[in-house]
Amino acid sequence: LAYGWSGAKVLWKSGTTNPIDRVDVRVFPPWELMLDRDATDVDEERFRGHVHFRSKRKLEQRFPWLRDENLTGIEREDVLDVMREEHAPTAGKSRRQNNVVKTPKREGPFVRALEFCNLVDPYTDPTTGDTFIGRLELYLLDQGDLSTTPIYVGALPFSDPNGEGVPNMVPLIFAHEWEYPLRGVSSLQRLMPQIKELYAYRSKMAEMSRKDARLGLYRAGKMS
């Protein structure tokens, strides 16, 4: 109701079981989604992006050369653990006495990353030499000069029946501005003018009712 859009990322797991069972969809909040909101048509979209946190340890495992870059990571606390500690029965007791069981700590520290679907620039497959329009780029944020260039460039994860690359993230927009399909409009934003008009009408009616009540009392007093 409060936000005009959200995002969903499509994931695929390798294996030999039913392909449909190996497809997963994860929805993420609107502040993590980057869209080309200036596009006047979906076919003119230039990029899509997802800003999220990635484990520093896993990044260094996948890209060993990052170990020499001294990445700046941050710790992330489990929200449920924080709530349990704040609402413990007795603040002075220990965690064990309060029967607060802390969940395993997340693998940290974490690094902010941008998974960027570039829908304009081409990508050439180094093995086959085939060139495709669109590519997947991975950026690390808040890392100084390292953030200016992608640490990974590859083909888009999926393709349509014609072989064209397809992004692995989908914007969930149920209502949008007339000229800009990627500018979402929330339900509250659409209803706000009507709500303001209704409240103004009720306020005016209440004001007139109080005025009529005072006038009636005044006339009744004079008649007596």
C-alpha positions as MATLAB code, in Angstrom:
seq = 'LAYGWSGAKVLWKSGTTNPIDRVDVRVFPPWELMLDRDATDVDEERFRGHVHFRSKRKLEQRFPWLRDENLTGIEREDVLDVMREEHAPTAGKSRRQNNVVKTPKREGPFVRALEFCNLVDPYTDPTTGDTFIGRLELYLLDQGDLSTTPIYVGALPFSDPNGEGVPNMVPLIFAHEWEYPLRGVSSLQRLMPQIKELYAYRSKMAEMSRKDARLGLYRAGKMS';
ca = [
       0.000    0.000    0.000;
       2.765    2.464    0.894;
       5.204    1.760   -1.962;
       4.633    1.879   -5.671;
       6.892   -0.996   -6.643;
       8.970   -3.903   -5.439;
      11.379   -6.392   -6.986;
      11.716  -10.130   -7.454;
      14.851  -12.089   -8.299;
      14.643  -15.395  -10.146;
      17.167  -18.025   -9.020;
      17.982  -21.371  -10.616;
      19.701  -24.261   -8.890;
      21.713  -26.825  -10.834;
      20.852  -30.485  -10.506;
      19.079  -33.404  -12.143;
      15.608  -33.056  -10.598;
      12.577  -31.419  -12.179;
      13.674  -28.024  -13.580;
      10.520  -26.347  -12.290;
      11.359  -27.455   -8.737;
      14.814  -25.888   -9.069;
      13.476  -22.401   -9.812;
      13.111  -20.044   -6.877;
      11.755  -16.487   -6.647;
      12.772  -14.088   -3.893;
      11.008  -10.771   -3.391;
      13.060   -7.837   -2.118;
      12.003   -4.349   -0.919;
      11.731   -1.314   -3.219;
      14.755    0.498   -1.773;
      16.990   -2.325   -3.059;
      15.678   -2.091   -6.631;
      17.295    0.151   -9.242;
      15.181    0.903  -12.318;
      15.412    3.100  -15.397;
      12.430    5.227  -14.388;
      13.038    7.747  -17.199;
      12.190    5.160  -19.867;
       8.939    5.981  -21.684;
       8.564    2.395  -22.901;
       9.586   -0.968  -21.479;
      11.508   -1.751  -24.680;
      13.639    1.355  -24.085;
      14.743    0.205  -20.622;
      18.504    0.539  -20.239;
      19.249   -1.193  -16.929;
      17.988   -2.962  -13.838;
      19.841   -3.305  -10.586;
      19.658   -4.904   -7.164;
      21.576   -3.414   -4.227;
      22.122   -5.952   -1.468;
      24.665   -7.301    1.033;
      27.079  -10.131    0.270;
      29.357  -12.031    2.585;
      32.925  -10.735    2.393;
      34.270  -14.258    2.926;
      32.236  -15.732    0.085;
      33.206  -12.898   -2.242;
      36.892  -13.537   -1.541;
      36.367  -17.253   -2.136;
      34.809  -16.631   -5.530;
      37.209  -13.830   -6.488;
      40.537  -14.648   -4.736;
      42.189  -11.451   -5.975;
      39.857   -9.451   -3.695;
      41.857  -10.640   -0.664;
      44.552   -8.131   -1.601;
      42.075   -5.241   -1.811;
      41.313   -4.972    1.938;
      37.555   -4.772    1.530;
      35.678   -2.727    4.111;
      32.889   -4.853    5.547;
      30.224   -4.308    8.182;
      28.571   -6.627   10.681;
      24.855   -7.317   10.474;
      22.817   -8.254   13.516;
      19.821  -10.504   13.338;
      16.721   -8.353   13.859;
      14.984  -11.098   15.841;
      17.962  -11.421   18.199;
      17.907   -7.677   18.891;
      14.178   -7.777   19.619;
      14.603  -10.729   21.970;
      17.304   -8.913   23.933;
      15.323   -5.659   24.154;
      12.155   -7.401   25.353;
      13.800   -9.907   27.711;
      11.854  -10.426   30.999;
      14.670   -9.042   33.181;
      17.325   -6.827   31.693;
      19.806   -7.504   34.535;
      19.885  -11.265   34.052;
      22.190  -13.023   31.675;
      21.077  -14.305   28.278;
      20.930  -17.885   29.572;
      18.845  -16.866   32.639;
      16.423  -15.011   30.382;
      16.020  -18.148   28.281;
      17.019  -16.168   25.205;
      18.523  -18.513   22.651;
      20.594  -16.644   20.113;
      20.479  -17.904   16.560;
      23.765  -18.671   14.762;
      25.591  -15.516   13.745;
      25.468  -14.674   10.075;
      28.597  -15.033    8.041;
      30.206  -11.647    8.192;
      31.373   -9.077    7.701;
      29.225   -8.046    4.753;
      29.860   -5.840    1.732;
      27.244   -3.816   -0.154;
      27.068   -4.986   -3.743;
      25.185   -3.929   -6.862;
      24.036   -6.619   -9.266;
      23.575   -4.606  -12.443;
      21.818   -5.813  -15.605;
      23.235   -3.677  -18.406;
      20.670   -3.902  -21.220;
      22.545   -1.674  -23.694;
      26.197   -2.695  -23.962;
      27.120   -5.955  -25.746;
      28.845   -8.990  -24.279;
      31.062  -11.372  -26.229;
      31.345  -14.971  -25.077;
      35.085  -15.724  -24.739;
      34.598  -19.415  -25.633;
      32.280  -19.189  -28.643;
      32.890  -15.612  -29.774;
      29.149  -14.938  -29.963;
      28.048  -11.388  -29.151;
      24.876  -10.631  -27.221;
      23.165   -7.371  -26.339;
      23.099   -6.963  -22.590;
      25.356   -8.225  -19.835;
      25.467   -8.814  -16.095;
      27.862   -6.678  -14.044;
      28.729   -6.910  -10.346;
      29.929   -3.828   -8.462;
      31.125   -3.444   -4.871;
      29.902   -0.254   -3.224;
      31.649    1.972   -0.680;
      35.078    0.559   -1.598;
      36.815    3.654   -3.001;
      38.399    3.296   -6.443;
      37.398   -0.364   -6.547;
      33.749    0.686   -6.855;
      34.285    2.492  -10.167;
      34.650   -0.683  -12.230;
      32.777   -3.999  -12.087;
      34.514   -6.964  -10.488;
      32.581   -9.332  -12.758;
      31.132   -9.048  -16.258;
      29.219  -11.907  -17.832;
      26.201  -12.819  -19.878;
      22.693  -12.253  -18.609;
      21.584  -15.297  -16.603;
      18.526  -16.170  -18.707;
      17.403  -15.921  -22.320;
      14.103  -15.868  -24.159;
      13.126  -18.357  -26.926;
      14.870  -16.110  -29.482;
      18.179  -16.289  -27.605;
      18.075  -12.710  -26.353;
      19.341  -12.134  -22.829;
      16.796  -11.618  -20.073;
      17.511  -10.043  -16.646;
      17.189  -12.240  -13.589;
      15.245   -9.577  -11.671;
      11.678   -8.483  -12.328;
      10.082   -5.212  -11.173;
       6.686   -5.691   -9.522;
       4.694   -2.608  -10.548;
       0.902   -2.791  -10.411;
       0.114    0.850  -11.214;
       2.360    3.403  -12.901;
       2.409    6.901  -14.335;
       0.875    7.262  -17.775;
       4.087    8.166  -19.630;
       6.590    6.234  -17.523;
       5.815    2.531  -17.047;
       8.678    2.068  -14.561;
       7.525    4.807  -12.202;
       5.236    2.995   -9.832;
       2.343    4.630   -8.023;
       1.298    3.215   -4.656;
      -2.277    2.598   -3.629;
      -2.025    5.254   -0.917;
      -0.720    7.776   -3.425;
      -3.688    7.121   -5.715;
      -6.222    7.380   -2.890;
      -4.676   10.363   -1.112;
      -6.566   13.093   -3.087;
      -9.889   11.380   -2.370;
      -8.987   10.928    1.298;
      -8.064   14.616    1.599;
     -11.355   15.626   -0.037;
     -13.328   13.322    2.260;
     -11.590   14.669    5.378;
     -12.172   18.256    4.247;
     -15.859   17.489    3.715;
     -16.178   15.873    7.152;
     -14.386   18.774    8.827;
     -16.712   21.267    7.147;
     -19.804   19.272    8.112;
     -18.623   19.037   11.737;
     -17.973   22.777   11.789;
     -21.433   23.562   10.412;
     -23.055   21.124   12.867;
     -21.389   22.836   15.843;
     -22.404   26.240   14.491;
     -26.028   25.157   14.065;
     -26.043   23.656   17.579;
     -24.778   26.907   19.113;
     -27.323   28.904   17.128;
     -30.151   26.644   18.315;
     -29.134   27.009   21.940;
     -28.926   30.754   21.556;
     -32.415   30.991   20.072;
     -33.835   28.673   22.706;
     -32.372   30.900   25.408;
     -33.918   34.041   23.948;
     -37.340   32.435   23.605;
     -37.297   31.440   27.254;
];
